[in-house]
Amino acid sequence: FSVSSVAVVSTQSTGATSVSGGSWSMVVKLLGIPVQSYTGLTCSLAPTCPCPCPPGSYTISISIAVPSFSPPGSYTAETIVKDQTGQQLSCIDATFDISSSKEIM
């Protein structure tokens, strides 16, 4: 597929324990219907703190390619971040709109 835009989900996160691995998953929905999913490694989320990442406060960021065939509408994205033991570290809920000209707002 061709990419029309890139959406970036960023947030501040504070961890109480050291993270040395794990994974994240994101499900994007349009009108409550899953339309796309993404996965990646937890250690890629905080560029300023490569693994092992000690406890502290960090900005985490996920960039996703928005296909050019994406219909306009209001989307939701739920991202679950887990550590090396499978324990959930964070849940990030985001909303964004795609206009008819494929502009992400």
Gaussian input, Z-matrix of N, CA and C with variables (Angstrom, degrees):
# hf/3-21g

backbone

0 1
 N
 C     1     B1
 C     2     B2     1     A1
 N     3     B3     2     A2     1     D1
 C     4     B4     3     A3     2     D2
 C     5     B5     4     A4     3     D3
 N     6     B6     5     A5     4     D4
 C     7     B7     6     A6     5     D5
 C     8     B8     7     A7     6     D6
 N     9     B9     8     A8     7     D7
 C    10    B10     9     A9     8     D8
 C    11    B11    10    A10     9     D9
 N    12    B12    11    A11    10    D10
 C    13    B13    12    A12    11    D11
 C    14    B14    13    A13    12    D12
 N    15    B15    14    A14    13    D13
 C    16    B16    15    A15    14    D14
 C    17    B17    16    A16    15    D15
 N    18    B18    17    A17    16    D16
 C    19    B19    18    A18    17    D17
 C    20    B20    19    A19    18    D18
 N    21    B21    20    A20    19    D19
 C    22    B22    21    A21    20    D20
 C    23    B23    22    A22    21    D21
 N    24    B24    23    A23    22    D22
 C    25    B25    24    A24    23    D23
 C    26    B26    25    A25    24    D24
 N    27    B27    26    A26    25    D25
 C    28    B28    27    A27    26    D26
 C    29    B29    28    A28    27    D27
 N    30    B30    29    A29    28    D28
 C    31    B31    30    A30    29    D29
 C    32    B32    31    A31    30    D30
 N    33    B33    32    A32    31    D31
 C    34    B34    33    A33    32    D32
 C    35    B35    34    A34    33    D33
 N    36    B36    35    A35    34    D34
 C    37    B37    36    A36    35    D35
 C    38    B38    37    A37    36    D36
 N    39    B39    38    A38    37    D37
 C    40    B40    39    A39    38    D38
 C    41    B41    40    A40    39    D39
 N    42    B42    41    A41    40    D40
 C    43    B43    42    A42    41    D41
 C    44    B44    43    A43    42    D42
 N    45    B45    44    A44    43    D43
 C    46    B46    45    A45    44    D44
 C    47    B47    46    A46    45    D45
 N    48    B48    47    A47    46    D46
 C    49    B49    48    A48    47    D47
 C    50    B50    49    A49    48    D48
 N    51    B51    50    A50    49    D49
 C    52    B52    51    A51    50    D50
 C    53    B53    52    A52    51    D51
 N    54    B54    53    A53    52    D52
 C    55    B55    54    A54    53    D53
 C    56    B56    55    A55    54    D54
 N    57    B57    56    A56    55    D55
 C    58    B58    57    A57    56    D56
 C    59    B59    58    A58    57    D57
 N    60    B60    59    A59    58    D58
 C    61    B61    60    A60    59    D59
 C    62    B62    61    A61    60    D60
 N    63    B63    62    A62    61    D61
 C    64    B64    63    A63    62    D62
 C    65    B65    64    A64    63    D63
 N    66    B66    65    A65    64    D64
 C    67    B67    66    A66    65    D65
 C    68    B68    67    A67    66    D66
 N    69    B69    68    A68    67    D67
 C    70    B70    69    A69    68    D68
 C    71    B71    70    A70    69    D69
 N    72    B72    71    A71    70    D70
 C    73    B73    72    A72    71    D71
 C    74    B74    73    A73    72    D72
 N    75    B75    74    A74    73    D73
 C    76    B76    75    A75    74    D74
 C    77    B77    76    A76    75    D75
 N    78    B78    77    A77    76    D76
 C    79    B79    78    A78    77    D77
 C    80    B80    79    A79    78    D78
 N    81    B81    80    A80    79    D79
 C    82    B82    81    A81    80    D80
 C    83    B83    82    A82    81    D81
 N    84    B84    83    A83    82    D82
 C    85    B85    84    A84    83    D83
 C    86    B86    85    A85    84    D84
 N    87    B87    86    A86    85    D85
 C    88    B88    87    A87    86    D86
 C    89    B89    88    A88    87    D87
 N    90    B90    89    A89    88    D88
 C    91    B91    90    A90    89    D89
 C    92    B92    91    A91    90    D90
 N    93    B93    92    A92    91    D91
 C    94    B94    93    A93    92    D92
 C    95    B95    94    A94    93    D93
 N    96    B96    95    A95    94    D94
 C    97    B97    96    A96    95    D95
 C    98    B98    97    A97    96    D96
 N    99    B99    98    A98    97    D97
 C   100   B100    99    A99    98    D98
 C   101   B101   100   A100    99    D99
 N   102   B102   101   A101   100   D100
 C   103   B103   102   A102   101   D101
 C   104   B104   103   A103   102   D102
 N   105   B105   104   A104   103   D103
 C   106   B106   105   A105   104   D104
 C   107   B107   106   A106   105   D105
 N   108   B108   107   A107   106   D106
 C   109   B109   108   A108   107   D107
 C   110   B110   109   A109   108   D108
 N   111   B111   110   A110   109   D109
 C   112   B112   111   A111   110   D110
 C   113   B113   112   A112   111   D111
 N   114   B114   113   A113   112   D112
 C   115   B115   114   A114   113   D113
 C   116   B116   115   A115   114   D114
 N   117   B117   116   A116   115   D115
 C   118   B118   117   A117   116   D116
 C   119   B119   118   A118   117   D117
 N   120   B120   119   A119   118   D118
 C   121   B121   120   A120   119   D119
 C   122   B122   121   A121   120   D120
 N   123   B123   122   A122   121   D121
 C   124   B124   123   A123   122   D122
 C   125   B125   124   A124   123   D123
 N   126   B126   125   A125   124   D124
 C   127   B127   126   A126   125   D125
 C   128   B128   127   A127   126   D126
 N   129   B129   128   A128   127   D127
 C   130   B130   129   A129   128   D128
 C   131   B131   130   A130   129   D129
 N   132   B132   131   A131   130   D130
 C   133   B133   132   A132   131   D131
 C   134   B134   133   A133   132   D132
 N   135   B135   134   A134   133   D133
 C   136   B136   135   A135   134   D134
 C   137   B137   136   A136   135   D135
 N   138   B138   137   A137   136   D136
 C   139   B139   138   A138   137   D137
 C   140   B140   139   A139   138   D138
 N   141   B141   140   A140   139   D139
 C   142   B142   141   A141   140   D140
 C   143   B143   142   A142   141   D141
 N   144   B144   143   A143   142   D142
 C   145   B145   144   A144   143   D143
 C   146   B146   145   A145   144   D144
 N   147   B147   146   A146   145   D145
 C   148   B148   147   A147   146   D146
 C   149   B149   148   A148   147   D147
 N   150   B150   149   A149   148   D148
 C   151   B151   150   A150   149   D149
 C   152   B152   151   A151   150   D150
 N   153   B153   152   A152   151   D151
 C   154   B154   153   A153   152   D152
 C   155   B155   154   A154   153   D153
 N   156   B156   155   A155   154   D154
 C   157   B157   156   A156   155   D155
 C   158   B158   157   A157   156   D156
 N   159   B159   158   A158   157   D157
 C   160   B160   159   A159   158   D158
 C   161   B161   160   A160   159   D159
 N   162   B162   161   A161   160   D160
 C   163   B163   162   A162   161   D161
 C   164   B164   163   A163   162   D162
 N   165   B165   164   A164   163   D163
 C   166   B166   165   A165   164   D164
 C   167   B167   166   A166   165   D165
 N   168   B168   167   A167   166   D166
 C   169   B169   168   A168   167   D167
 C   170   B170   169   A169   168   D168
 N   171   B171   170   A170   169   D169
 C   172   B172   171   A171   170   D170
 C   173   B173   172   A172   171   D171
 N   174   B174   173   A173   172   D172
 C   175   B175   174   A174   173   D173
 C   176   B176   175   A175   174   D174
 N   177   B177   176   A176   175   D175
 C   178   B178   177   A177   176   D176
 C   179   B179   178   A178   177   D177
 N   180   B180   179   A179   178   D178
 C   181   B181   180   A180   179   D179
 C   182   B182   181   A181   180   D180
 N   183   B183   182   A182   181   D181
 C   184   B184   183   A183   182   D182
 C   185   B185   184   A184   183   D183
 N   186   B186   185   A185   184   D184
 C   187   B187   186   A186   185   D185
 C   188   B188   187   A187   186   D186
 N   189   B189   188   A188   187   D187
 C   190   B190   189   A189   188   D188
 C   191   B191   190   A190   189   D189
 N   192   B192   191   A191   190   D190
 C   193   B193   192   A192   191   D191
 C   194   B194   193   A193   192   D192
 N   195   B195   194   A194   193   D193
 C   196   B196   195   A195   194   D194
 C   197   B197   196   A196   195   D195
 N   198   B198   197   A197   196   D196
 C   199   B199   198   A198   197   D197
 C   200   B200   199   A199   198   D198
 N   201   B201   200   A200   199   D199
 C   202   B202   201   A201   200   D200
 C   203   B203   202   A202   201   D201
 N   204   B204   203   A203   202   D202
 C   205   B205   204   A204   203   D203
 C   206   B206   205   A205   204   D204
 N   207   B207   206   A206   205   D205
 C   208   B208   207   A207   206   D206
 C   209   B209   208   A208   207   D207
 N   210   B210   209   A209   208   D208
 C   211   B211   210   A210   209   D209
 C   212   B212   211   A211   210   D210
 N   213   B213   212   A212   211   D211
 C   214   B214   213   A213   212   D212
 C   215   B215   214   A214   213   D213
 N   216   B216   215   A215   214   D214
 C   217   B217   216   A216   215   D215
 C   218   B218   217   A217   216   D216
 N   219   B219   218   A218   217   D217
 C   220   B220   219   A219   218   D218
 C   221   B221   220   A220   219   D219
 N   222   B222   221   A221   220   D220
 C   223   B223   222   A222   221   D221
 C   224   B224   223   A223   222   D222
 N   225   B225   224   A224   223   D223
 C   226   B226   225   A225   224   D224
 C   227   B227   226   A226   225   D225
 N   228   B228   227   A227   226   D226
 C   229   B229   228   A228   227   D227
 C   230   B230   229   A229   228   D228
 N   231   B231   230   A230   229   D229
 C   232   B232   231   A231   230   D230
 C   233   B233   232   A232   231   D231
 N   234   B234   233   A233   232   D232
 C   235   B235   234   A234   233   D233
 C   236   B236   235   A235   234   D234
 N   237   B237   236   A236   235   D235
 C   238   B238   237   A237   236   D236
 C   239   B239   238   A238   237   D237
 N   240   B240   239   A239   238   D238
 C   241   B241   240   A240   239   D239
 C   242   B242   241   A241   240   D240
 N   243   B243   242   A242   241   D241
 C   244   B244   243   A243   242   D242
 C   245   B245   244   A244   243   D243
 N   246   B246   245   A245   244   D244
 C   247   B247   246   A246   245   D245
 C   248   B248   247   A247   246   D246
 N   249   B249   248   A248   247   D247
 C   250   B250   249   A249   248   D248
 C   251   B251   250   A250   249   D249
 N   252   B252   251   A251   250   D250
 C   253   B253   252   A252   251   D251
 C   254   B254   253   A253   252   D252
 N   255   B255   254   A254   253   D253
 C   256   B256   255   A255   254   D254
 C   257   B257   256   A256   255   D255
 N   258   B258   257   A257   256   D256
 C   259   B259   258   A258   257   D257
 C   260   B260   259   A259   258   D258
 N   261   B261   260   A260   259   D259
 C   262   B262   261   A261   260   D260
 C   263   B263   262   A262   261   D261
 N   264   B264   263   A263   262   D262
 C   265   B265   264   A264   263   D263
 C   266   B266   265   A265   264   D264
 N   267   B267   266   A266   265   D265
 C   268   B268   267   A267   266   D266
 C   269   B269   268   A268   267   D267
 N   270   B270   269   A269   268   D268
 C   271   B271   270   A270   269   D269
 C   272   B272   271   A271   270   D270
 N   273   B273   272   A272   271   D271
 C   274   B274   273   A273   272   D272
 C   275   B275   274   A274   273   D273
 N   276   B276   275   A275   274   D274
 C   277   B277   276   A276   275   D275
 C   278   B278   277   A277   276   D276
 N   279   B279   278   A278   277   D277
 C   280   B280   279   A279   278   D278
 C   281   B281   280   A280   279   D279
 N   282   B282   281   A281   280   D280
 C   283   B283   282   A282   281   D281
 C   284   B284   283   A283   282   D282
 N   285   B285   284   A284   283   D283
 C   286   B286   285   A285   284   D284
 C   287   B287   286   A286   285   D285
 N   288   B288   287   A287   286   D286
 C   289   B289   288   A288   287   D287
 C   290   B290   289   A289   288   D288
 N   291   B291   290   A290   289   D289
 C   292   B292   291   A291   290   D290
 C   293   B293   292   A292   291   D291
 N   294   B294   293   A293   292   D292
 C   295   B295   294   A294   293   D293
 C   296   B296   295   A295   294   D294
 N   297   B297   296   A296   295   D295
 C   298   B298   297   A297   296   D296
 C   299   B299   298   A298   297   D297
 N   300   B300   299   A299   298   D298
 C   301   B301   300   A300   299   D299
 C   302   B302   301   A301   300   D300
 N   303   B303   302   A302   301   D301
 C   304   B304   303   A303   302   D302
 C   305   B305   304   A304   303   D303
 N   306   B306   305   A305   304   D304
 C   307   B307   306   A306   305   D305
 C   308   B308   307   A307   306   D306
 N   309   B309   308   A308   307   D307
 C   310   B310   309   A309   308   D308
 C   311   B311   310   A310   309   D309
 N   312   B312   311   A311   310   D310
 C   313   B313   312   A312   311   D311
 C   314   B314   313   A313   312   D312

   B1=1.4492
   B2=1.5138
   B3=1.3035
   B4=1.4597
   B5=1.5207
   B6=1.3156
   B7=1.4602
   B8=1.5140
   B9=1.3325
   B10=1.4526
   B11=1.5246
   B12=1.3317
   B13=1.4620
   B14=1.5212
   B15=1.3192
   B16=1.4563
   B17=1.5207
   B18=1.3306
   B19=1.4637
   B20=1.5251
   B21=1.3211
   B22=1.4578
   B23=1.5170
   B24=1.3384
   B25=1.4605
   B26=1.5206
   B27=1.3437
   B28=1.4685
   B29=1.5147
   B30=1.3260
   B31=1.4614
   B32=1.5223
   B33=1.3117
   B34=1.4661
   B35=1.5168
   B36=1.3075
   B37=1.4575
   B38=1.5154
   B39=1.3208
   B40=1.4557
   B41=1.5182
   B42=1.3180
   B43=1.4561
   B44=1.5152
   B45=1.3380
   B46=1.4614
   B47=1.5254
   B48=1.3454
   B49=1.4580
   B50=1.5280
   B51=1.3093
   B52=1.4591
   B53=1.5298
   B54=1.3360
   B55=1.4630
   B56=1.5254
   B57=1.3451
   B58=1.4646
   B59=1.5293
   B60=1.3195
   B61=1.4591
   B62=1.5090
   B63=1.3143
   B64=1.4570
   B65=1.5170
   B66=1.3236
   B67=1.4521
   B68=1.5255
   B69=1.3335
   B70=1.4631
   B71=1.5180
   B72=1.3286
   B73=1.4616
   B74=1.5228
   B75=1.3272
   B76=1.4586
   B77=1.5232
   B78=1.3316
   B79=1.4622
   B80=1.5180
   B81=1.3338
   B82=1.4626
   B83=1.5227
   B84=1.3475
   B85=1.4604
   B86=1.5199
   B87=1.3127
   B88=1.4622
   B89=1.5219
   B90=1.3185
   B91=1.4666
   B92=1.5250
   B93=1.3478
   B94=1.4528
   B95=1.5124
   B96=1.3209
   B97=1.4645
   B98=1.5269
   B99=1.3545
   B100=1.4638
   B101=1.5282
   B102=1.3427
   B103=1.4642
   B104=1.5198
   B105=1.3179
   B106=1.4701
   B107=1.5204
   B108=1.3175
   B109=1.4632
   B110=1.5194
   B111=1.3126
   B112=1.4638
   B113=1.5248
   B114=1.3234
   B115=1.4646
   B116=1.5180
   B117=1.3134
   B118=1.4560
   B119=1.5185
   B120=1.3026
   B121=1.4625
   B122=1.5223
   B123=1.3213
   B124=1.4622
   B125=1.5211
   B126=1.3151
   B127=1.4693
   B128=1.5310
   B129=1.3294
   B130=1.4639
   B131=1.5267
   B132=1.3172
   B133=1.4630
   B134=1.5224
   B135=1.3215
   B136=1.4685
   B137=1.5282
   B138=1.3425
   B139=1.4682
   B140=1.5266
   B141=1.3318
   B142=1.4662
   B143=1.5192
   B144=1.3314
   B145=1.4668
   B146=1.5215
   B147=1.3336
   B148=1.4621
   B149=1.5306
   B150=1.3059
   B151=1.4681
   B152=1.5194
   B153=1.3384
   B154=1.4671
   B155=1.5311
   B156=1.3197
   B157=1.4552
   B158=1.5300
   B159=1.3340
   B160=1.4688
   B161=1.5330
   B162=1.3313
   B163=1.4587
   B164=1.5275
   B165=1.3237
   B166=1.4551
   B167=1.5079
   B168=1.3192
   B169=1.4579
   B170=1.5289
   B171=1.3354
   B172=1.4587
   B173=1.5264
   B174=1.3184
   B175=1.4563
   B176=1.5135
   B177=1.3407
   B178=1.4539
   B179=1.5195
   B180=1.3278
   B181=1.4543
   B182=1.5226
   B183=1.3474
   B184=1.4610
   B185=1.5269
   B186=1.3208
   B187=1.4607
   B188=1.5217
   B189=1.3382
   B190=1.4584
   B191=1.5271
   B192=1.3151
   B193=1.4614
   B194=1.5201
   B195=1.3249
   B196=1.4576
   B197=1.5348
   B198=1.3319
   B199=1.4652
   B200=1.5242
   B201=1.3094
   B202=1.4653
   B203=1.5255
   B204=1.3357
   B205=1.4635
   B206=1.5233
   B207=1.3469
   B208=1.4621
   B209=1.5232
   B210=1.3293
   B211=1.4635
   B212=1.5253
   B213=1.3359
   B214=1.4533
   B215=1.5256
   B216=1.3269
   B217=1.4575
   B218=1.5131
   B219=1.3271
   B220=1.4572
   B221=1.5319
   B222=1.3139
   B223=1.4587
   B224=1.5241
   B225=1.3313
   B226=1.4569
   B227=1.5215
   B228=1.3143
   B229=1.4612
   B230=1.5263
   B231=1.3184
   B232=1.4606
   B233=1.5220
   B234=1.3167
   B235=1.4606
   B236=1.5244
   B237=1.3201
   B238=1.4645
   B239=1.5273
   B240=1.3369
   B241=1.4624
   B242=1.5239
   B243=1.3381
   B244=1.4711
   B245=1.5172
   B246=1.3295
   B247=1.4623
   B248=1.5264
   B249=1.3211
   B250=1.4638
   B251=1.5264
   B252=1.3330
   B253=1.4654
   B254=1.5240
   B255=1.3481
   B256=1.4568
   B257=1.5207
   B258=1.3291
   B259=1.4626
   B260=1.5247
   B261=1.3324
   B262=1.4672
   B263=1.5208
   B264=1.3395
   B265=1.4616
   B266=1.5189
   B267=1.3288
   B268=1.4572
   B269=1.5156
   B270=1.3326
   B271=1.4552
   B272=1.5221
   B273=1.3271
   B274=1.4640
   B275=1.5263
   B276=1.3252
   B277=1.4617
   B278=1.5213
   B279=1.3172
   B280=1.4664
   B281=1.5217
   B282=1.3288
   B283=1.4645
   B284=1.5188
   B285=1.3190
   B286=1.4572
   B287=1.5148
   B288=1.3095
   B289=1.4629
   B290=1.5207
   B291=1.3157
   B292=1.4517
   B293=1.5191
   B294=1.3255
   B295=1.4574
   B296=1.5275
   B297=1.2864
   B298=1.4702
   B299=1.5256
   B300=1.3523
   B301=1.4683
   B302=1.5261
   B303=1.3272
   B304=1.4637
   B305=1.5246
   B306=1.3187
   B307=1.4567
   B308=1.5303
   B309=1.3331
   B310=1.4670
   B311=1.5259
   B312=1.3398
   B313=1.4639
   B314=1.5152
   A1=109.24
   A2=116.98
   A3=119.28
   A4=108.81
   A5=115.24
   A6=121.82
   A7=108.82
   A8=115.12
   A9=120.61
   A10=110.40
   A11=116.65
   A12=123.23
   A13=109.30
   A14=114.73
   A15=121.25
   A16=107.34
   A17=116.02
   A18=121.59
   A19=107.76
   A20=116.17
   A21=121.33
   A22=108.85
   A23=116.15
   A24=122.56
   A25=106.07
   A26=116.65
   A27=121.52
   A28=109.53
   A29=115.83
   A30=121.18
   A31=109.45
   A32=116.25
   A33=121.82
   A34=107.80
   A35=116.83
   A36=121.78
   A37=109.11
   A38=116.26
   A39=121.69
   A40=108.48
   A41=115.82
   A42=120.74
   A43=111.56
   A44=115.54
   A45=120.84
   A46=112.18
   A47=116.67
   A48=120.42
   A49=110.19
   A50=115.88
   A51=121.68
   A52=109.53
   A53=116.25
   A54=121.47
   A55=108.29
   A56=115.76
   A57=119.34
   A58=112.02
   A59=117.15
   A60=120.16
   A61=110.52
   A62=116.05
   A63=121.28
   A64=111.51
   A65=115.38
   A66=120.52
   A67=110.28
   A68=114.54
   A69=120.71
   A70=108.51
   A71=115.08
   A72=120.86
   A73=108.43
   A74=115.43
   A75=121.79
   A76=108.59
   A77=115.65
   A78=121.56
   A79=107.28
   A80=116.00
   A81=122.51
   A82=107.43
   A83=115.15
   A84=120.26
   A85=110.63
   A86=115.36
   A87=123.76
   A88=106.16
   A89=116.36
   A90=121.75
   A91=111.28
   A92=116.48
   A93=121.55
   A94=115.45
   A95=117.47
   A96=121.84
   A97=108.93
   A98=118.43
   A99=120.14
   A100=110.96
   A101=116.36
   A102=120.91
   A103=113.21
   A104=117.41
   A105=120.22
   A106=108.37
   A107=116.73
   A108=120.59
   A109=109.20
   A110=114.73
   A111=122.64
   A112=108.04
   A113=117.22
   A114=122.42
   A115=108.91
   A116=115.71
   A117=120.26
   A118=110.71
   A119=115.24
   A120=121.70
   A121=110.62
   A122=116.12
   A123=121.88
   A124=111.22
   A125=117.53
   A126=120.90
   A127=113.16
   A128=117.71
   A129=120.01
   A130=112.75
   A131=118.27
   A132=121.89
   A133=115.00
   A134=117.50
   A135=121.04
   A136=108.68
   A137=117.02
   A138=120.30
   A139=114.20
   A140=117.33
   A141=119.78
   A142=112.41
   A143=117.06
   A144=120.14
   A145=110.33
   A146=117.13
   A147=118.72
   A148=110.29
   A149=116.67
   A150=121.19
   A151=111.24
   A152=118.32
   A153=124.01
   A154=110.88
   A155=115.30
   A156=122.29
   A157=108.56
   A158=117.47
   A159=119.55
   A160=111.29
   A161=117.60
   A162=120.70
   A163=110.49
   A164=116.43
   A165=120.17
   A166=111.51
   A167=115.29
   A168=122.18
   A169=109.03
   A170=116.40
   A171=122.17
   A172=110.84
   A173=115.74
   A174=120.94
   A175=107.61
   A176=116.11
   A177=119.59
   A178=108.26
   A179=115.34
   A180=120.09
   A181=110.22
   A182=115.10
   A183=121.77
   A184=107.75
   A185=116.90
   A186=122.04
   A187=108.51
   A188=116.26
   A189=120.31
   A190=109.54
   A191=115.07
   A192=121.12
   A193=108.99
   A194=116.34
   A195=121.77
   A196=107.39
   A197=117.48
   A198=119.99
   A199=111.99
   A200=116.46
   A201=121.44
   A202=112.23
   A203=118.00
   A204=120.87
   A205=113.18
   A206=118.73
   A207=121.74
   A208=110.81
   A209=117.21
   A210=118.63
   A211=111.08
   A212=117.65
   A213=119.83
   A214=110.09
   A215=115.63
   A216=120.24
   A217=111.85
   A218=114.96
   A219=122.44
   A220=108.58
   A221=116.14
   A222=123.13
   A223=110.63
   A224=115.92
   A225=121.94
   A226=107.64
   A227=115.89
   A228=121.19
   A229=108.53
   A230=116.16
   A231=120.85
   A232=107.95
   A233=114.67
   A234=120.83
   A235=109.32
   A236=116.62
   A237=122.98
   A238=107.15
   A239=115.88
   A240=121.78
   A241=107.93
   A242=116.52
   A243=121.86
   A244=110.56
   A245=115.72
   A246=120.62
   A247=110.93
   A248=115.28
   A249=122.27
   A250=113.28
   A251=118.45
   A252=121.55
   A253=112.15
   A254=116.82
   A255=120.76
   A256=113.35
   A257=116.89
   A258=120.94
   A259=109.88
   A260=115.85
   A261=120.26
   A262=110.47
   A263=115.34
   A264=121.56
   A265=111.40
   A266=115.61
   A267=119.17
   A268=110.37
   A269=114.44
   A270=122.30
   A271=105.68
   A272=116.51
   A273=121.49
   A274=108.07
   A275=115.87
   A276=121.30
   A277=108.10
   A278=116.39
   A279=121.04
   A280=108.82
   A281=115.66
   A282=121.06
   A283=108.22
   A284=116.16
   A285=120.72
   A286=108.73
   A287=115.71
   A288=122.32
   A289=109.32
   A290=116.32
   A291=121.97
   A292=106.31
   A293=115.62
   A294=120.28
   A295=109.91
   A296=116.41
   A297=119.90
   A298=112.49
   A299=115.64
   A300=118.58
   A301=111.14
   A302=116.94
   A303=124.51
   A304=113.18
   A305=116.86
   A306=120.21
   A307=108.22
   A308=116.17
   A309=121.44
   A310=107.53
   A311=114.99
   A312=119.73
   A313=109.79
   D1=155.06
   D2=176.22
   D3=-93.98
   D4=148.65
   D5=-177.38
   D6=-92.86
   D7=128.76
   D8=177.93
   D9=-91.72
   D10=-40.68
   D11=-177.62
   D12=-153.85
   D13=170.21
   D14=173.37
   D15=-121.56
   D16=127.90
   D17=176.13
   D18=-100.62
   D19=139.18
   D20=-179.91
   D21=-120.72
   D22=125.48
   D23=175.02
   D24=-105.86
   D25=118.43
   D26=179.74
   D27=-129.72
   D28=145.91
   D29=177.25
   D30=-158.28
   D31=159.99
   D32=173.51
   D33=-85.29
   D34=139.60
   D35=179.13
   D36=-136.57
   D37=139.97
   D38=177.33
   D39=-119.87
   D40=122.43
   D41=-179.98
   D42=-107.88
   D43=141.91
   D44=-179.62
   D45=-95.93
   D46=-12.87
   D47=-179.07
   D48=-129.46
   D49=162.36
   D50=177.48
   D51=-72.78
   D52=141.32
   D53=179.16
   D54=-117.02
   D55=126.14
   D56=-179.48
   D57=-120.39
   D58=5.41
   D59=-179.95
   D60=176.39
   D61=-167.74
   D62=178.71
   D63=122.58
   D64=-173.00
   D65=-177.78
   D66=-145.55
   D67=162.89
   D68=174.15
   D69=-129.55
   D70=154.68
   D71=176.03
   D72=-139.77
   D73=144.26
   D74=179.56
   D75=-130.72
   D76=136.03
   D77=173.60
   D78=-118.95
   D79=123.30
   D80=178.27
   D81=-100.91
   D82=131.78
   D83=-178.47
   D84=-124.89
   D85=145.95
   D86=172.76
   D87=-119.07
   D88=120.17
   D89=-177.44
   D90=55.56
   D91=36.03
   D92=178.40
   D93=80.68
   D94=-1.40
   D95=-178.61
   D96=-101.83
   D97=123.41
   D98=177.95
   D99=-59.60
   D100=128.05
   D101=-179.64
   D102=-120.83
   D103=-16.94
   D104=-179.26
   D105=-160.29
   D106=148.47
   D107=173.82
   D108=-134.91
   D109=152.18
   D110=-178.48
   D111=-137.37
   D112=151.80
   D113=175.31
   D114=-141.19
   D115=160.59
   D116=177.38
   D117=-170.61
   D118=-176.75
   D119=-179.79
   D120=-94.10
   D121=135.93
   D122=179.84
   D123=-55.93
   D124=-37.74
   D125=-177.09
   D126=-65.27
   D127=-13.01
   D128=179.13
   D129=-89.82
   D130=-5.11
   D131=-172.95
   D132=-79.15
   D133=-30.05
   D134=-177.41
   D135=-119.90
   D136=89.39
   D137=-176.60
   D138=-56.81
   D139=-27.04
   D140=180.00
   D141=-81.59
   D142=-3.54
   D143=-179.08
   D144=-142.30
   D145=77.52
   D146=177.59
   D147=-66.95
   D148=155.33
   D149=-177.87
   D150=-69.40
   D151=144.52
   D152=-2.19
   D153=-73.89
   D154=136.52
   D155=-177.32
   D156=-104.49
   D157=119.10
   D158=-178.55
   D159=-71.34
   D160=165.82
   D161=176.23
   D162=-55.31
   D163=146.01
   D164=178.89
   D165=157.12
   D166=-171.91
   D167=-178.41
   D168=-107.82
   D169=130.12
   D170=-175.81
   D171=-141.51
   D172=155.69
   D173=170.87
   D174=-91.94
   D175=124.62
   D176=175.98
   D177=-108.31
   D178=146.99
   D179=-173.41
   D180=-145.71
   D181=135.75
   D182=177.37
   D183=-127.04
   D184=126.20
   D185=176.25
   D186=-105.82
   D187=131.01
   D188=179.16
   D189=-126.78
   D190=140.19
   D191=177.48
   D192=-79.81
   D193=130.50
   D194=177.86
   D195=-99.99
   D196=114.51
   D197=-178.23
   D198=-60.26
   D199=146.72
   D200=-178.56
   D201=-65.15
   D202=-20.84
   D203=-179.88
   D204=-89.08
   D205=7.90
   D206=-179.57
   D207=-65.05
   D208=126.67
   D209=179.51
   D210=-71.51
   D211=151.20
   D212=177.14
   D213=-65.79
   D214=151.42
   D215=177.86
   D216=154.58
   D217=-176.20
   D218=179.57
   D219=-98.56
   D220=122.41
   D221=-176.32
   D222=-110.73
   D223=154.05
   D224=170.13
   D225=-123.04
   D226=151.28
   D227=177.07
   D228=-136.01
   D229=126.66
   D230=176.37
   D231=-114.50
   D232=124.69
   D233=-178.92
   D234=-117.55
   D235=128.94
   D236=176.18
   D237=-111.89
   D238=127.81
   D239=179.38
   D240=-113.40
   D241=128.42
   D242=-179.67
   D243=-122.15
   D244=153.57
   D245=178.48
   D246=-90.86
   D247=-172.43
   D248=-175.85
   D249=-63.76
   D250=-18.66
   D251=178.75
   D252=-97.15
   D253=-2.23
   D254=-177.59
   D255=90.75
   D256=0.69
   D257=179.06
   D258=-75.33
   D259=135.17
   D260=179.55
   D261=-68.90
   D262=126.17
   D263=177.31
   D264=-95.37
   D265=-35.00
   D266=-172.86
   D267=-158.75
   D268=152.79
   D269=170.67
   D270=-129.78
   D271=122.90
   D272=-177.38
   D273=-117.27
   D274=120.73
   D275=175.96
   D276=-107.57
   D277=130.85
   D278=-179.80
   D279=-135.71
   D280=152.59
   D281=173.46
   D282=-127.27
   D283=147.22
   D284=175.87
   D285=-154.79
   D286=157.09
   D287=-179.88
   D288=-114.91
   D289=144.11
   D290=171.63
   D291=-115.33
   D292=123.07
   D293=179.99
   D294=-81.65
   D295=174.40
   D296=-179.94
   D297=-64.24
   D298=-19.73
   D299=178.05
   D300=-94.49
   D301=13.32
   D302=178.34
   D303=69.11
   D304=21.70
   D305=176.39
   D306=-83.26
   D307=131.66
   D308=179.67
   D309=-91.73
   D310=128.50
   D311=-178.93
   D312=-121.98

